[in-house]
Amino acid sequence: MADLTLDTLTDALRDVFYVGVGAGVLTFQKLQVQRVELTKTVSSQLDEARGTALGSIETAKGNLGNVTDLVEDRVKLLEERLEGLEGRLETVLAQIEGKLPEQARDLVKQARDLVARAA
């Protein structure tokens, strides 16, 4: 059996301690490298997600602009049709008013004047 002295035992324990510290340092460095790689990966994924989100927002804005234009066109068309209907209604009311007795005609004219002022 080997001669086991206090010096040999101390040297062996020192070597074990140094190996443990070295292994700890290597493990810490490896974890640091993995942290940096993970940070890069997450940052690139966030940048990609941000780009996709901004693209989607721009597309939505474009679609909203198209919808707005379509609604404005439909409102203009509706206004034109209502103006035409109003003109025809005025013509019919004028014809009916012309066929009414004078007293009723005056009342209808007053009512039409009040409606015109209210609008």
HELIX and SHEET records of a PDB file:
HELIX    1   1 LEU A    6  LYS A   99  1                                  94    
HELIX    2   2 GLU A  102  ALA A  118  1                                  17    
END                                                                             
